[in-house]
Amino acid sequence: MNIEELIEKAYNFNRGEIRKYNPDMEFLDDISWDAGIKLAKEYGADENIVKVALSMMDSKLPEAAHLGIGKQHVLMSVDATKELLKDVECLTEKDKENIIRCVEEHHGVEKYYSIEAEIVANADCYRFVSPKGVLFYASMLGRKFHDFNKELEQLNFKLKEKHNTISLPLVKEELEPYYQFFQKAINEAKK
């Protein structure tokens, strides 16, 4: 298997999990995929590592959410990533470790393992801080909860969580005005 085939396999695995458990997530997945590729180019990172990690970072989130153990999705996604990479010969052990660490660290850490890990974590922020991501996520929450106050609380939680994860200057510059706007809107809606 070459790197292009590995990227396709990871992408198809992730999309299969999404389609099986929560097809709505495909739209959010596209947002982070596009952001991650853009950031990899901007910061001179290994785009192939980023692509595999973007596919695998939340690959088990749909199943974990379905089972009611959403918080365990990172560990489940790491296990799925290790399984995916175990017999891959087109990557070095260091590249494999980099991908695994990207998945482990995609919710943010104090010091990232690599620029690729930081890019993956920052790309995930676009799902919940960009206008397209916030509005789509809000619509998902509406279909899930049917309770405006619960929806607002979850939206506010994710907005703050991902805002606190942003670490790259380009992402801060791009997403900070949106964060301020949506935070103000949520605060007004709570009144």
C-alpha positions as CSV (number, residue, x, y, z in Angstrom):
1,M,0.0,0.0,0.0
2,N,1.3,3.4,-0.9
3,I,0.6,6.7,0.9
4,E,-2.3,7.7,-1.4
5,E,-3.9,4.3,-0.8
6,L,-3.5,4.7,2.9
7,I,-5.0,8.2,2.8
8,E,-8.0,6.8,0.9
9,K,-8.3,3.8,3.3
10,A,-8.4,6.1,6.3
11,Y,-10.8,8.5,4.7
12,N,-13.1,5.7,3.6
13,F,-13.0,4.1,7.1
14,N,-13.9,7.4,8.7
15,R,-16.7,8.1,6.2
16,G,-18.0,4.6,6.7
17,E,-18.2,5.1,10.5
18,I,-20.0,8.4,9.9
19,R,-22.5,7.0,7.5
20,K,-23.2,4.0,9.8
21,Y,-23.8,6.0,13.0
22,N,-24.4,9.7,12.2
23,P,-24.5,10.9,8.6
24,D,-24.8,14.6,9.8
25,M,-21.2,14.5,10.9
26,E,-20.0,14.3,7.3
27,F,-20.5,18.0,6.8
28,L,-18.5,18.9,9.9
29,D,-15.8,16.4,8.8
30,D,-15.5,18.3,5.5
31,I,-14.9,21.5,7.4
32,S,-12.0,20.2,9.3
33,W,-10.6,18.3,6.3
34,D,-10.5,21.5,4.2
35,A,-9.0,23.6,7.0
36,G,-6.4,21.0,7.8
37,I,-5.1,20.8,4.2
38,K,-5.0,24.6,4.0
39,L,-3.1,24.8,7.3
40,A,-0.7,22.0,6.3
41,K,0.2,24.0,3.1
42,E,0.5,27.3,5.0
43,Y,2.7,25.9,7.7
44,G,4.8,23.6,5.5
45,A,3.7,20.4,7.3
46,D,3.5,16.9,5.9
47,E,0.1,17.0,4.2
48,N,-0.1,13.2,4.0
49,I,0.4,12.8,7.8
50,V,-2.3,15.5,8.3
51,K,-4.8,13.8,5.9
52,V,-4.5,10.4,7.6
53,A,-4.8,12.0,11.1
54,L,-7.7,14.2,10.1
55,S,-9.6,11.1,8.9
56,M,-8.8,9.1,12.0
57,M,-9.1,11.8,14.8
58,D,-12.8,11.4,15.2
59,S,-13.2,8.1,13.3
60,K,-14.8,6.4,16.3
61,L,-16.8,9.4,17.6
62,P,-20.0,8.4,15.8
63,E,-19.9,4.9,17.3
64,A,-18.9,6.2,20.8
65,A,-21.7,8.7,20.7
66,H,-24.1,6.0,19.6
67,L,-23.0,3.8,22.5
68,G,-23.3,6.8,25.0
69,I,-19.6,6.9,25.7
70,G,-18.7,9.9,23.6
71,K,-15.8,10.9,25.9
72,Q,-14.0,7.7,25.0
73,H,-13.9,8.4,21.3
74,V,-10.3,9.6,21.4
75,L,-9.0,6.3,22.9
76,M,-11.2,4.4,20.5
77,S,-9.9,6.5,17.6
78,V,-6.3,5.9,18.7
79,D,-6.9,2.2,18.8
80,A,-8.5,2.3,15.3
81,T,-5.5,4.3,14.1
82,K,-3.0,1.8,15.5
83,E,-4.9,-1.0,13.8
84,L,-4.9,0.9,10.5
85,L,-1.1,1.6,10.7
86,K,0.2,-1.7,12.1
87,D,1.1,-3.4,8.7
88,V,1.7,-0.2,6.7
89,E,5.1,-0.2,5.1
90,C,5.0,3.1,3.3
91,L,5.5,5.0,6.5
92,T,8.4,5.1,9.0
93,E,7.8,4.3,12.6
94,K,8.3,8.0,13.3
95,D,5.5,8.9,10.8
96,K,3.2,6.3,12.4
97,E,3.9,7.7,15.8
98,N,3.2,11.2,14.5
99,I,-0.2,10.2,13.2
100,I,-1.1,8.5,16.4
101,R,-0.1,11.5,18.4
102,C,-2.1,13.8,16.1
103,V,-5.2,11.7,16.9
104,E,-4.3,11.7,20.7
105,E,-3.8,15.4,20.8
106,H,-6.6,16.7,18.6
107,H,-8.5,18.2,21.5
108,G,-5.4,20.3,22.4
109,V,-2.4,19.9,24.6
110,E,0.1,22.3,26.2
111,K,2.9,21.2,23.9
112,Y,2.2,19.4,20.6
113,Y,4.2,16.5,19.5
114,S,4.6,18.0,16.0
115,I,3.4,20.8,13.7
116,E,1.1,18.2,12.1
117,A,-0.5,17.4,15.5
118,E,-1.0,21.2,16.1
119,I,-2.6,21.6,12.7
120,V,-5.0,18.7,13.2
121,A,-6.1,20.1,16.6
122,N,-6.5,23.6,15.0
123,A,-8.4,22.2,12.0
124,D,-10.9,20.6,14.4
125,C,-11.6,24.1,15.8
126,Y,-13.1,25.2,12.4
127,R,-16.0,22.7,13.0
128,F,-17.2,24.6,16.1
129,V,-15.9,28.2,15.7
130,S,-16.3,29.1,12.0
131,P,-19.8,30.4,10.9
132,K,-20.5,27.3,8.7
133,G,-19.5,25.0,11.5
134,V,-21.3,26.8,14.3
135,L,-24.6,27.1,12.3
136,F,-24.5,23.5,11.2
137,Y,-23.6,22.2,14.7
138,A,-26.5,24.3,16.1
139,S,-28.9,22.6,13.6
140,M,-27.6,19.2,14.7
141,L,-28.1,20.0,18.3
142,G,-31.7,21.2,17.6
143,R,-32.5,17.8,16.0
144,K,-30.9,16.0,18.9
145,F,-32.2,17.8,22.0
146,H,-35.4,19.7,21.0
147,D,-34.6,21.8,24.0
148,F,-33.3,25.3,23.3
149,N,-31.5,25.8,26.7
150,K,-29.6,22.4,26.3
151,E,-28.7,23.3,22.8
152,L,-27.3,26.7,23.8
153,E,-25.3,25.2,26.6
154,Q,-23.7,22.5,24.4
155,L,-23.1,25.1,21.6
156,N,-21.5,27.4,24.1
157,F,-19.4,24.6,25.6
158,K,-18.0,23.5,22.2
159,L,-17.4,27.1,21.1
160,K,-15.3,27.8,24.3
161,E,-13.6,24.4,24.2
162,K,-12.4,24.9,20.6
163,H,-11.6,28.6,21.1
164,N,-9.3,27.5,24.0
165,T,-7.6,24.9,21.6
166,I,-6.7,27.4,19.0
167,S,-2.9,27.9,19.0
168,L,-1.8,28.8,15.5
169,P,-1.6,32.5,14.6
170,L,-3.4,32.1,11.3
171,V,-6.3,30.3,12.9
172,K,-6.5,32.8,15.8
173,E,-6.6,35.7,13.2
174,E,-9.3,34.0,11.2
175,L,-11.5,32.5,13.9
176,E,-11.3,35.1,16.8
177,P,-13.8,37.5,15.3
178,Y,-16.3,34.7,14.8
179,Y,-15.7,33.5,18.3
180,Q,-16.5,36.9,19.7
181,F,-19.6,37.3,17.5
182,F,-21.0,33.9,18.4
183,Q,-20.1,34.2,22.1
184,K,-22.0,37.6,22.2
185,A,-25.0,36.0,20.3
186,I,-25.2,33.1,22.8
187,N,-25.0,35.4,25.8
188,E,-27.8,37.5,24.3
189,A,-29.9,34.4,23.6
190,K,-29.5,33.3,27.3
191,K,-31.2,36.5,28.6
